[in-house]
Each structure stands twice: as C-alpha cells, then as structure tokens.
Amino acid sequence: SWVFVPLGRLVVYLANSPRLDRTRPRAVAVTVGVAFVLWALLYWVPFPNAFRAPGVLQAVNYQRVAAETAGVIDRVLAESGSAVQAGQPLVQLLDPDLSFEIDLVEAQMAQARAMERRALRDGGADLEPLQVHRGAVRQRLDQLRERERQLTLRAPTNGLWAAHDLENRRGLWLPQGAEVGELVDPAAFRFSAIVSQQEASRIFADGVRQTEVKLRGQAELTLDAPSIRVIPAEQEELPSAALGWRAGGEVRVSDTDPTGTQTAEPFFQVLAAVAPVEEGGLVHGRSGRIRFELKPEPLLRQWSRKLRQLLQERYQL
C-alpha cells in the first residue's frame, strides 16, 4: 500500500497520461534520473544509525529482602526511601497459628518437666525416656521461637529501604520466600537493557559509539552510559517484571509464567554503567530506554534490515 501502489500509479501516469504526449520522453528521463539519484543517496550515503532497547535502572549493589517465614503483613516499621542500618526492623509479620502452637508446646514443656520431677521423687526409674521426650519438646519449641523471630524482617545490611506500595499491602498473607522489598546502595547505578538477538549481533559486529539512557517519568534527564558490557549468553528471565507485557512493558512474556518475568523468546542482557547525578536523582527499579549509536549506515540498508526483522518476528520468515 505504501510502496507498490504509488509506484504503479506513477508508471501508469508516465505511460498513458494525455498530458505528457509532447514531453513524455523528457518526463520519463527526469523521473528515472531522480529515482537513480534518490536510490544512490539511500544506498551509498551513510546516515546516523541507532536503535533503542527497554531496560530498568538498578543499583550496582542491592539486596532483596524476602519473608523467611510465612505470615500476614501487620506493621511497616521503616518507611520506603529511608536510610536503614544493618539489623534494623523493617516489617512485622503476624501468624496467629504460630502463637497458638508456641503456647501449646510451652504447655507440653511444663508438663514434661513436671513428669521428670515426679519421676525423681519416685526413684528415677523412668527418668531417661522422660528426658528424651523433654529434649524433643525443647527442640520443637526452639524451632517455633526461631520462626517467631523471623516474623520480624530486619535489614541485612546498610542502605536505602525500597518497598513500593507496602503500606497498601497490610493485612495480606505473604508466603515463605516472597519478596518484600530491596536494600539499595545509592553510590552507583547501572542500566540493565533487554536486547533482541538480531540487535545484539549488531553490537557485536559494529560496536557501539555512544549510549544514553532515558527514564520514564524523568524526560528532562538524559543519562550518559560511558561503558557497556554484553553478557555473552542468552537469557530468559527479565531483571524486572515491569519490562514485561503484563506490567505494561515492551517485552513479550510467557503466557504460562505467573510471575511475568519469563520471556517468550531468549534475549541478550546489556549492562550499561550510568554516570552519577545529584543525590536522589536516580531511583532503583525505574524502567526506561537506552539508545545505542552505531557506525553510520545508508538508510536503505537500515530499512531492509528492519523489514527482515519484522518479517522474522511476526511471521517467522
């Protein structure tokens, strides 16, 4: 529709239009000459060559904080974005069943001790099995108290506490291992980009002259990325669910993955070191796009490559 229909109309016009009866040879010559010049311009003259890829901004040093045991979010003890120290309480979980079980085992412990005292008064003949029983009850009580201690999530290290929308999740049940937030070191950041296999081959072949990063919600800020590193292995797990289709991102994810981080097709991960900005200007986990500037290339070659990528992506041709 965009290419062949206009060209067909032009050919019909040059061949059959009554308006060109007297000047048809000259019109055809001029048209062919202009077409040749345009083709030569598009085929031979280098033009700026770049492509963009989605990604997420990450602190170079960060640590995920997960629930060590299952429970309900009862209290938020540290505000998201605040600086915390190692060992500082962050979130308090609640497990009513655990409290009931601890009371029950403590009662069993009191009963075991009473039975030991009675056996001592009676001569101690049955004391050994009672001691074994008390040891088993003590071990079970220690395990339950350790789980009770784990209901208080604490900072494993110093950093900025990042737990988005945690206040609105109060009262929700967290299974064991569920991520609650992250501890971030704001000293250094990097941009983790998702690059398709076709575009990654261009990085390997042509090299990258310049890279820059734009973040969502910060259009006025352009981040320089002076150095990049391509992880030389195909990946299938997104660094953040925000990049996937389910969260409104650009990367197609698997329909069977409930987490929204498993991609439908393998990709290459490119890590770009981000130049520092003023304190507080960068937010860990914010998505954006990175622009890779490559060696200049004629437009016709760029367009033909994009057409081949489109056909391969949509129709596996």
Phi, psi and omega in degrees: 000320183276333188247302191285325180295311177298322178295320178297319178294323178295318179296317179298319180297314180294329184274328191235352185292128177297336182294339183256018182301320183274333186240020185300312180302317180293321179297318179295317180297316179296318181297313179297320179296315178297318179297320180294316179298318179296318179296317179297321179296316183286332186268331188249327186278123179291140175235161178307139186231116182207160172214162182241153180218144178284159179188187182222142178277131181225146171290143179299321178243111175211158183221129178283141177249121183238159179288121178286336176216159183286150178176174179264136177292112184261311181219145173259113188266345179223130182286139178299134183095354181270154177278131182235160179253158179301131181090351181289135178295137182248311184218140177251120175264164182223134176224095182301324179296324179294317179299318178296319181292323178296317178300320181294315181290326176296322176295322176295323178295316178298321179294319180296320179295319179297321179293325177294316180297321178295320180293325178294321179293330183271006177112349174080020181294321182258025187288322185298310178297329178291324178292322177296318179296317180296323178296320179294320179294320178297318179297318179295322180293321178297321178297317180293321179291329175294319175296322178295321178295324181289347177292341174264107180280127183241156180288124179286342181205174176285153177158187175268131181274120181241108179217087186290134173062026183289325180300323180285353179260007178299137182091353179272148180276131177251123174287163178298133181091354180291136181286134181254321182186194182219148172257125190242135170264110186281011184288327184213141180233159173218157180251122180261110186257148178255113185243131180293165181298321181294315181290327179296325178297327177292323178295317180294320187280312188263337186079161183249128179274322183203147177225146175213152188239137172240134181254148177293136181083357179226059184296334182282350185254122174245120184262129174281140177237087189293338181218145179231159176220123179266123176286116189280054178201143179290140181244157176226002181243119181292145176290342178207138178294342180295342181276345184274165181301322186295333179258012180089012179276190186257349187264130178287131182246165181292140180287341184263358182265115182288340182280340180075019180245350179275118185280155178284334180227149178296156180216170173252140179260129179244124179257122182243122176291130184259132178296140182293151175234185182298154185302133179086359182280342182243142182236124179297131178094359180281131181276164180185201180223145177245139180251122178259120176262121182253184178297136180305147184211144178303147184297324183297322178290322177296315182294319180296322178294318179296324177295317178296320178296321179296315180295322179291321182287317185277322189237006179053041179267000000 
